[in-house]
């Protein structure tokens, strides 16, 4: 019997590298689905989805349901005022930099911008 630390608790592990430790954080070893690589996980999940469709129990979004889900997600994101302010700030910076670049090259600045640079 081997006396190394690695072989002690992995009696059911296969030799394909499936019994990997999680990120060196000292946590438990990954087992089962979590220990598989992404391609293996994807194959198994795909088979499950195909089986559900064949059985007729798979859920399919219609356009109205997808619209409601997107709206719900947008509402959740917009509650974060700091995040929304950051998005607005980046948009304003982008618009200003485009306007400045157009002015520097001598071409007309984009019309309709609230924060566009002044034309002389």
N, C-alpha and C positions, 0 to 999 in steps of 0.2 A: 504494500500500500504506500502511496506517495505521501510525503510529509510536508510538501510545500503548502503555503497559505492558499494559493490559487485553486488547488484541487479539493480543498476541504468541503465547501458547501455547495458545489455545483455537480451533484451526482447526476442530475437529469439534463445537464447542458450538452449541446451538440458541439462538435468541433468546428462549426462554421463561423465562429466569432459572435454567436448570438448572446452570450452571457457577458455583456460589457458593463462596466461600472459607469454610473452617470456622472459625467463631467468632473470627476476628481473631488467632489464636494463631500465625500464620505457617506453618501446616501446609499440606499440599497441598490443591488445590481438590477439592471433592466431585465425584464423577463417577458416572454410571449411577444405580443404585437409590438410593444415598445422597443424590443431588442432587434427587430427586423430593420433592414435598411428601407429607405423610402420607396424604392421600386417594388419591393415585396409587399409593403403595406398598400401601395396603390393598386397592385394586381388583385389583392384580396378584397379591397373595398370596391373595386370595379365589378368583381364577380357578384358581390352582395347587391350592388345597385342593379345589375342586369337581372338577377333573380327576382328582385322586388318588382321590376317592370313586367317581367314575364308572368308573375303571380297576380299582377294588377293591384298591388298594395303600395306602389311607389307614389310619392307626392310630386305633382308637377305644378309649378306656378303658372297661373294665367297672368295676363298683362295687368289686370286690376290689382291682383294680390301682390305682384312685384312692385307696383307703384306705391301701394300702402306700406310695404316693407321699407322701401327706399325713403319714403317720407318720414317714417318712424326713426330711421337711422339718422336722417338729417336733423330732426328735432333734437335727438340725443346729443349730437355733436355740437349743435348751436347753443346748447346750454352752457358750454365751457367758454365763458367770455374772453378769457385770456387767449385761448386758441383762435377764436374768431378775430380778435384784434390783431393777432400775429398774421393771419391770412390776409386781412385787409391791408396791413402795413406792407406786406410783400407785394401785393397787387399794385399798390400806389407807387412803390419803388420801381417796379417793373415798368409801369406806364411812364413815369418820369424819365427813366433812363432811356426808353425808346424815343421819347420826345426830344431829349437832349442829343441823342445820336443822330436823329433826323436833322436837327438844327445845325449840328456840326458838319454834316455832309452836304448841307445846302438843299436838301429835299424838303418838301412840305411835311409838317408834323401831322400825325393822325388826327382826324376831326372828331369832335364829340367828347374829348377827354376832359374831365373835370379838373385834373391836376396837371394838365399839359403845360409845357414851358411857353413863355411869351414869345411871340413872333415879332421881329423888328424889321 
